Amino acid sequence: MTSSRNSEDIVTQICGNFGKWQLKTLIFVCLCKIPATWFMACISFTAPVPQTAEFLCIPAEKDSQHHTLRPAEMWLKNHQPPASKESWEKTDREFFINQCYTHRLVSPATDVINSSDYEWKISPSNKSYLFGNSDAVQTVEVPCEQFEHRVEYKSLVTQFDLVCSREMLVSLTQAFHALGGLIGGIMAMNILKYISPKRLMMFGIIGQIICGNLTGLVSTFILHVYYRCLTSVFCSFMMASGQAIVNDITSGKERTIINILSELFASIALILLPGVHMYCDSWTHLYIVISSSLLLFIIPQRFITDSPRWHLKQGNLDETLKILTQAAAINCRKIPNDVLSRLEQKSWQMRNSRSPSYWSIWDGKTPRRFIFMLHWNWSVSVVIYTVMILMIRLLGVKYMHVNTFCLGFAEMLGIAMGLYMFLYSKRHWLHSGCLLIFAGVTTYLIWLSPDGVKESRKAGYELLFWIILKMLNSAVLVVLTTRTGEMVAPEKRPSLMLSTGCFSRFWLTVVPFTLVVGKIHYLLPMTMFATAAISSGAMMCYFNRHFQTTEAKANIVPTQTCAYRKRSSLLFEGSENI
């Protein structure tokens, strides 16, 4: 009995798996996820996709030869002014108007002519704009350089003219945010070898406050992208250090459940973000509100606990004993009499132990094809989980608040479903694969959305498929988070989780640029995600077949020889005790 108690981890024995002492730190770390999620998802509100009637090309001034450039849409505005905004949008749907180009009038005699001597006419046959006396005059499209925006809300789009060919720059901001998260995660892993998690968390909070405000205050787009990337680095510092503290002070099945339920705060952040945006008049104010909200976390951060295992690995026995004494007092647990000797032994073991290298996960003990598939599954689930929040811009500004709220609520339902599968499902890979295949196949039905119905009803019909894919993918991501470690030996699990996380972050820097296919049709990005989900689901079903086979082999009834060896070993143990 004494030997088994001495072999138990001293930190877990004193702190317990979970209690009141851990709850205080857990709540603080979970609350930090709210501003971090806000900063990631706010691009949907700071750079909404502009409607056709919300921006116009500004005609160029007369050049040195006194020639005039005049766009067809400006002629339509001056000669046939609509009675309301709704009628202007209706005009845009009936006639093709390209705001990205202005029209230069060219005749055989001169390169450019003055358009005031001619009159414009609309050709209903090809829905294009023709110029009077078309035999002698032709129009040439010239890319527009300046735009006039007609919206009250000042967004990144209106501030930096992110329309037409510059619309890709919106994806650039989100790609650099993902790049900052990747760099910050790798840096945090190395910095934690020298700086305690609690101190690194404070650095992350202060850095996000400063750089987050600068992100919204700069006047150039290049600086905005730079500070957004830098803020994402500090955000990774804050989240990685907080997660390290929670993993160190909890253990057992309670730790896994805590990690699952902590993701609910990211969903709560999505639900609250539309309400925060309603009180902001511009993108600058939204960034300031999000970043300044972390000021409320500076004072409470002083009262959370630091990682006892980190101090133990550094040899700080006094600080470790102080933390463990506080934990034992709050959780009403006993401190063993030999605590000092056991802490010294544990500290020596942690300082002299060497973690396996990254390449050990590819040593072939776990078939490499499963490691490759696992990386693909992680990348698909993380990309769908994150990029779907950004894609909500494609459904338009009018329903963006409601759509964001619904996606956040769908995440919460998916996390609850994933927790249920973790607790009560034995064939978790099979169930996860079936869920992803069902979500992908169902999402294909979005192309059957009716066109002749009310606009709000059509938007609700399409949102239903977004919710299904979002919810089921969130459930699958919970299973990936809890079951990935089963693929390799326990000592290799940190390397495998790091590899899958970095691989997923890499694709987060690439996928935002693929959303350009939404210019062809706004449903194409969802179709791409549905196809990726189906492929990932098929791989998970293949995982289940392999692990079910392995489990069946492990459950073979022992032979008489095995039973004899087992009984003989018990006899020898009994003789040693005598």
N, C-alpha and C positions, 0 to 999 in steps of 0.2 A: 504493500500500500504506500509505503514511504517512497519507494523507488519510483513508482508511477507519478507521485505528486512532484518529486524533484525533476522528473523528465518533462513536466508540463511547463509551458512558457510562463515565465515569471510575470511578464506584463499582463498577459491574459488572466492569470490567476488572481492578480490584485485588482485589475480594472473590471474584469468581467467582459462578456460579449457585448453588452449594451446596457446602459442605465441612465440615470439622471445626469451624471457627469458628462457623458458623451452627448446627451441631447442638446445641451447648450451650444457646443461647438457645431453640432450637425445643423442646427437651425441657422446659425450664422453663415455657414458655408453654402447652404441651400439658397439663402436670400441673396447671396452674391451672384447666383446664376441669373437673377432677374435683370439687372443692368447689363450683364454680359450678353444675354439673349437679345435684349433691346438693341444693343449696338450692332449685333449681327443682322437682325431683321429689319432695322429701320430704313434700309435702302429702298424698301417697297414704298415707303411714305416720303422719303426725301427725293426720290427720283421716279415718280409715277410715269407710266407711259402716256404721253400726251394724245388727246383726241385730235381728229383731223381739223376741227374748227378752232383749236386752241392756239395755233401758231400759224403765221403767214410769213412768206418771204418778203423782206423789205427790198423794194426796187433800188437798183444802184443809181447813183447820181450821174449827171451828164459828164461824159468824158471830154477830153481835150478837143475832139471834133464836134462837140455839141450834139452827140447822138444820145438817144434815150433808150434805156432798157426798161421794159414794162411787163410785169407778169400777168398772166391771164386771170389768176385769182383776184388780183387787185382791181382789174377791170370789172370782174363780176361783183365785187363788193361796192364799187362806185356807181355802176350802172344799174344793177339789180340788187339793191340792199335788202336783205331778208328782214322780216318783221320781228323775228325773235331768234334766239340761239337754236331752238329746235328746228326752225325752218332752214337755218344755215346748215345744220347737220344733215337734214334731209336733202338739201341741194348737193352736199358732198357725196351722198350715196347715189344720187341719180346721175351725176356727171363726174368724170374722172378729172380731179384737180391734183396736180403734183406740186406740193409746197416745197419740195427739195430743189426745184429748178426754176429759174426765171427764163423768159423767152426773149431771144434777140431776133429782131426782124431783119431779114436779109433779102435783097433784090439782086438781080443780075447786074444792074448798073453799079450799085454801090454795095459795100459790105453790110452796112447798117443804115436803116432809114428811120426817120422820125415817125412814130406810130400815131401821132395826133392827126395826120392827114387821112387815116384809114379808120375803118370801123371793124369791131370784132363781131363774129357770128358763131353760134354754137351749132355744130353738126350733130344731129341726133343719131345718125347712122353709126358712127364710131365713137360717140360720146367724147369727142375731143374738141379743142378750140382751133378754129381756122380764122384766117385774117382776110379782110376784104381784098378783092382782086388777087386771088390766090395764084393766078397764073404768073403774076409778076413778083409776088412777095411770098417768102417762106419764113417759117419760124425755126429757130435753132435753140435747143435747150442748153442753158448754161447753169452749172451748179451754183446754188444760192450760198452766200457767205454770211448774211445777216438775217435775223429773224425777229419778228414781232410776236410776243407772247401775250395771250389774252386770258390769263387766269389770275385769280386773286392770291392763291398760295404761291409763295416764292420757293421753288424747289431747285435742286441741282440742275434740272433740265432747263429752267428759265435762266438760271444764273450763268451757266456756261454753254448754253445753246446745244445741249446734248440731244439733238434730233438729226434725222437723216443719216448721213455718213458718220456723224459723231455719236450716234446712239450706242455704238459698241463700247464707248468709254464708260457707260454705266456698268457693264459687265467687268470692265477693268478694275473698278473700285472694289467690287466683291471678290475678284480674283486675288487682289492684293490683301484683302482682309483674310482670305483663306491662307495665303502665303505667310502672313504674319502669325497666324495660329500654328502653322507647321513649324516655323522657326522658333516661336516662343515655347512650344512644347519640347523641342529638342534642347533648347537652351535651359529651360527649367529643370530638365532631367539632370543636366550636368552641374547647374548652379546648386542644386539641392545637396550635392556632395560636400559643399563648403558652407552654405548658409542654411539656417534652420527654416522649415516650412512656414512658421509663423511670421518670421521676418521677411521672407520672400513674398508672402501674401500682402504684407503692408506695402512693400515696394510696388507690387502690381496695382494695388488700389490707388496709390498716389500717382503712379505713372498713367493710369487710365484716366484719372481726373484731369491731369494737365494736358496730355496729348489728345484726349477726347474733346476737350473744349477748343483746343487749337484746330482740330479737324473741322469744327463748325465755324470758326472765325476767319480762316484763311481766305484770301481773295483770288487765288489761282488754283486751277484744277490739279496741277502737278503736286502742289503742297498738300492739297486735300487728300490725294491718293497716298502720299508719303505718310502723313499723320494717321490716316486710317490703318495702314499697315502697322505702324509703330504702336498704336493703341491696341491692336489685336495681339501684339506680342505681350504687352503688359497684362492684357486680359487672360492670356494663357498662363502667365506667371501666377495670377490670382487663383485661377481654377485648378491648376496642377498642384499647387502647394496646399490648397484647401482639401483636395481629394487625397493627397498624401497623408494629411493629418487624420482624416476620417478613416482611412484604411489602417492606420497604425493604432488607433484607439478602439477599434471595433474588431470583431472576429466572428468566425463561425457563420452559420446561416443568416444571422442577423445582419452581418456586413453586406451580404449579397442583397438582401431585401432593402436595406438602407440605400444602396447604390441605385437600385431600381426606382424606389420612390422619390429619390432626390431629383430625378428627371421631371417629375411633375411640376417643379418650380419653373423650368424652362417653358412648359406649356402654359403655366399661369402668366408668365411674362408675355407670351403671344396674345393671351386674352386681354391683358391690361394695356398693351401697346396702342390699340386704336383709341382708347380713352385718353392716353397721354398725348397722342397726336392731335386730338380735338382742341387742345388748349395751346397749340403752337401755331403761329402764323407763318413760319418759314422753316426751312430745313436747318438754318443756323440755330434757331431756338430749340428745335428738337434735339440736336446734338448736345447743346448746353444742358438741357434738362436731364438727358440720359446720363451724361458724364458727371454732372454735379450731384446727382442722387447718391453717388458713392461717398459723399461727404458725411452722410449719416452712418457710414460703416467704420469710420476711423476710430471713434471712441469705443464702440463695442468690441472692436478687434483686440483691444488690449486685454479683455477679460476672457478670451477663449484660450484653450490650452495649446501648448506646443506638442510636438511629436515626442513621446518618451523614447521611442526606438531610435530616433535620430540622435538624441543626446547620448543614448547608450552606446551607439556605434561610434560616436566621437570620443567616448571615454569620460563623459561628464556625469559621473555617478551621483554627485550631490544634486544636480539639477533633475536627474531622472528620479531620484528618491523623493524629491520635493513634489514632482508631478504625481507620482504614484501614491504618495501619502494623501494628497488632496482627493484623488480619485477614490481611494478606499474609504475616506471619511464621508464623501457624498453618496457613494453607492452602498455604504454599510457593509463593506467587505473586510476580511481580516488580512493582516500583513504577516507573512511567515517570519519566524525568528531568524532564519538563515538568509534573509533577504539580501544582505550585503554580499555575501559570498556568491550567491546565485546571480546577482547582478554583475559581479566581476567576471564570472564564468561566461555569462551571456554576452557581455561586452567583448571579451576576448574572442569568442566564436564569431561574432559579427564582423570584427575587424580583420580576422584572418580568413574568413570565407570568401571565395571567389565565385562570382556569378558566371554562368556559362556565357560564351560569346554569342553574338547574333547568329553566326553561321551554324550553330549547333541545332537550330530548328530545322535545318536542311540536311541533317546527317543521314536521313533515310530511315530512321527508326519509325517515324511517322511518314507514310508514303508522301512523296513530294507533290503528287497530284492533289492530295487533299489540302496541303498547305497553299498551293496555287488557288484552288477553288475557294478556300476560306478567305483569301485576300480579295478575290472577286466579290464574294458575298458581302464582305464588309464595305467595300467601295460602293456597291450598288445601294445598300441600305442607307449608308451615311449620305450619299449624294441625294437620294430621294428625300430623306429626312430633312436635309438642309435646303436644297435648291427649290423644293416645292414651295417653301415660304417666299422665296424670291420670285418664283414664277407667278405668284398671285397678281403681280403687276400686269400680266398679259390679259387678265379678265377685265381690265378697265378700272378707272378710278372710282366710278360711281358706287360699286359694291365692295370696295377694297376693305373697309372697316369690318363689314359683316363677314366677308370671306376669311380674313385673318382670325377673327374670333372663332369661326367654325373649325379652322385648321388646328388652332390651339386646343379646342375641346376634343377634336378627333385624336390628337396626340395623347390626351389624358385617358381616353377610352382604350387606345392601343397599349399604353403602359399597363393599365389594369389587366388587359387580356394577356399580355406577356407575363405578368406576375402570376396569373392563374396557371399558365402553362408551366412556369418554373416550379410551382409548388405541387401541382397535381398531375402533370403529364410525364409519362415515362418515355414516350417517343417524341421528344421535343423537336428533333430535326425533321421528322416526317410531317408533323403538324405545321411547323413553320414553312416548309416547302409548299405544302398544299395551300396555305394561306396566301403566299406570294403568287403562286400560279393563279389562284382564284382572283386575286386583286388585279393582276395583269390582264387576264382575259376579260374581266368585267370592264376595265378601263377602255378597252377597244370599243365598247358600246357607246362611248362619248361621241363618236362620229354620227350616231343616229339621232342626235339632238335635233328637234324640229326647228325649222326656220320660220314658219308662218305663225308663231305664237308670240305672246307678249315678251318684251325684252327681259323683264325681271323673272318670268317663268323659265325662259331659256337659260338664264344665268344660274338659276337654282338647280335646273336639271344637270348642267355641266358640273356644278359644284358638288353634287352628290357623288360623282365618280372620283373627284379629288379627295373627298372625305374618306371614301372606302380605301383608296390606295394609301393615304396618309395613315389611317388608323391601323391597317394590317401591317404596314411596313414598320410602324413603331413597335408593334408586338414582336415582330421578327427581330428587330434590333435589340430588344430586351433579351431574347433567347441567345443571340450572338454574344452579348456582353457577358452572360452568365455561363455559357457552355463552351466558349472558345478554348478555355484552358484545358478542357478534357482531351484535346487533340494531341497534347505533348505532355512530357513529364512535368511535375510541379516546379522544378527548378528552372524550366525553360519557359514558363508561362509569361513572365514579364517581358522577355524578348519577343515572344509571339504577339503579345498585345501591342507592344511598341511598333512592331513591323506592320501589323494591320492598320494601326492608327495613322502612321505616317503615309502608308499607301493610300488610305482614304483621303487624307488631307491633300495629297498631291492631286488627286482627281478633282477635288473641290476647287483647285486653282484653274482647272482646264474646262470643266463643264459649263461654267457661266457663259463662255464664248460660244458654245454650241447652241445656246438659246436663240441665236440669230436665225435658225430655221423657223422660228415663230413668225418671221416676216413673210415667209411663204404661206403658212397657215398657222394660226395660233394654237391649234390642237396637235401639231407635230411634236413639240417637246414632250407632251404627256404620252404620246404614242411611243416615243423612244424610251421613256421611263418604264412604261408597261412591258415592253419587250425585254428590257434589262431585268425587270422583276421576275418575269417568267423563266428566264435562263438561270437566275439565282435560285429560284424555287426548285427547279429541276436538280440542281447540284445538291441542295439540302436533302432532297429525297434520296439521292445517291449516298449521302453521308449516313442517313438512317439505315440503309441496307448494310453498309459496312459495319457500323457499330452494333447493329442487331446481331450480325453474324459473330462478331467478336464476343458479345455478351453471351450468346448461346454456347460458344466454345468454353467460356469461363465457367458456365453453370453445369458442366458435365458431372454426372454422379461419380464420385471417387471409387476406384477399384479397391479390391481387398488389400493389395500391396500398399496403396496410399493410406488406407485406413490403419493397416498394421504399423506403418511408419509414424503415423500421427499418434497412435497409442504408445508406441515405444518411446517417442520423444517426451510424452507426458510422464512416463515412468522414470526416464532419466532425470527430468526436472524435479520429480519428487525425491529421487535419491540424493540429488544435490542439496535440496533443502534439508534433508535429514543429516 
